[in-house]
Amino acid sequence: MAFNYHRELQAWVVPLLLVGFFAYLMSHSFLSVFEVTADAMFLCFAIDMETNDGTAEKPYFVDQELLTFVSQSNKLTEGQNHRSTRPFQDNEDGTELQPMV
């Protein structure tokens, strides 16, 4: 209905919508390939950690940078989990907001 009353909109809206739609399809396709690649890389990492132990007979095949990144992120996650498991105070059930002091 807007195109019937405003003929000047027909000149640029349709190509703009087409370009936006195809840009969305291309970006979605690229990110899907990236996601599958990252998932495959971490699955290979998990299998390498499971089957090898890092000794001379069974060395790790994973890149050292990835190994240090995962070990550092595990240390950070363990530190956050340790801080978040403090016992609840008196009537605190974890759902009520406390006033800032």
N, C-alpha and C positions, 0 to 999 in steps of 0.2 A: 504494500500500500504506500509506503514511503517513496518507493521508486516511481510510482505513478504520478505523485504530486511534485516530486523534486527530480526532474530529469537530469540535472547536473550530477546527482549522486551515482548514476549508472556508469559514469566514465571511470571512476577509480575504486569503487567499493568492491566490485566483483573480482578484479585482479588482485586487490589487496587481500581479500578473503582466501583466494586460491593460493597465493604465495604463503600466507600464514598457515594454511592447512598443510601444504607440502613441507614447510619448514618444521612444523610439529612432527610430521611423519619421519622426516630425516633425523631429527634430534632424538626421537623415541627409538628409532632403529639403532643409532649409534650408541645410545646409553644401554640398550638391551645387550648389544654385543659386548660392551665394556663390563656389564654386570656378569654375564656368563663367563668371561675371561677371568675376572676376579674370583668368582666362585670356584672355577677349575683350579686356579692357582692355590687357593687356600685348601682345597681338597687334596691336592698333591702334597702340600705342606703337612697336612694332618696324617696322610698315609706315610710320608717319610719319617715323621716323628714316631709313629706307631711301629714301623718295621725296623728302623735303625736306632742305634743307641749312641752314636758319636764316637765309638771306639775305632781303632785302626782296622778291625775286621769288618765292622759295619758303620762306615762313616755317613754323616748326613750329606745329602745331595742338595739341600736347600741353600740358597744364597745367604751369606753371613749377615747382610744388612736386613733381610727379612727376618732372620732368626733373632737378631738383637731387637728389632722393632717389636716382635711378638712377645719376647721375654719382658721388655720394658712395659708394654701395655698390660701384661699379666700382673706385674708388680704394682702398677697403678690401680688396677681393678681390685686386687687383693687389699690394698690400702684403703680404698673407698668402702669396700665391704666390711672391713674391720671397724671403721668409724661409724658405719650406719647400723651396726648391730648392738648399740648401747642399750642397756635395759631401760624400759619405759619407767618414768617417774610415777608416783602415786596413782592418780586417776587418768593418766595420759594414755590414750589408746592410739595415738598417731594420726588421728583424723582432724583434731581441733587445732586451729591456728593459735599460737601463743603471742602475746603482746611483745613488741620490741622494747627493750629497756635501754 
